[in-house]
Amino acid sequence: MSKTEAIHYDGISKIFHWLTVILIFAAFVLGPGDFGRLVHANGDPGARLDIVWHETLGISIFALTFLRLLWVALRSGAPDHKLEPKLRLASRLMHIALWTLLFALPLTALLTLASEGQPLTLLGGLRITELPWIASAPVLGVADWGDIHSFLGDAIIWLAGIHAVAALYHHFVLKDGVFRSMLP
């Protein structure tokens, strides 16, 4: 492995990372804050383009995250930045939190839809009216999944912001190459 390869992520990892950033931001911006009010007023959330985009982006993020995790398991390795133990621990905890949220957000969205009796509506008019493995989940009635999904959506944006600030700190203060290793 050459020195350049050892200090930079591979191209596929970079594409996965930046595509995830774009999709998360777009899904957050298009997040239907009034979904619950619309459902309780007997409206059809699937008739609203912002909701259709949000749900399509959410499923795309879930699929992308699964493929990204598969790639992480198959790739030859990632750069091993020499960080002091506290920074390495903070980095690992941040990455664990972000990966967890990347899977938890779509799952809580599906639980929200199932608990509200709403279909999953995707671009192109595809409507999935029932997800049997979700509709019969024993956890369906134990929480307001819409509130949890909303909270987790806010959390991922906050954590992604902190992650970005940490990358800038590495670049401008520590000057250790961490930020450059993920740049296209």
Secondary structure by P-SEA (a helix, b strand, c coil): ccaaaaacccaaaaaaaaaaaaaaaaaaaacccaaaaaaaacccccccaaaaaaaaaaaaaaaaaaaaaaaaacccccccccccaaaaaaaaaaaaaaaaaaaaaaaaaaaaaaaacccccccccccccccccccccccccccaaaaaaaaaaaaaaaaaaaaaaaaaaaaccccccccccccc
